[in-house]
């Protein structure tokens, strides 16, 4: 009876270890897809809406010489670039955080592969 329980416990440890590995891969894939979609959406908003609107405002400003149009155009450009650069900057920051906790991640992977090898 005890050998059957020991086998089940061993299998549970192995499954738990593999779940940890799969969770890491799933998180990485989710992050990559999220980054891709955010870059697409923010890139569209910046280069198809905000920058062209700023260009139109600059053209109108050249004829009317109203300072508010120039300021609004500059704000549109800066807002668009800020929105577009937020995603790569956040990816860089998360990469730095990941490097900080790499030892913990490596020990989890080693424990999972060790449990698999014991089987």
Secondary structure, DSSP 4 states (H G I P E B T S, - for coil): -HHHHHHHHHHHHHHHHHHHHHHHHHHHHHHHHHHHHHHHHHHHIIIIIIHHHHHHHHHHHHHH--HHHHHHHHHHHHHHHHHHHHHHHHHHHHHHHHHHTHHHHHHHHHHHHHHHHH-
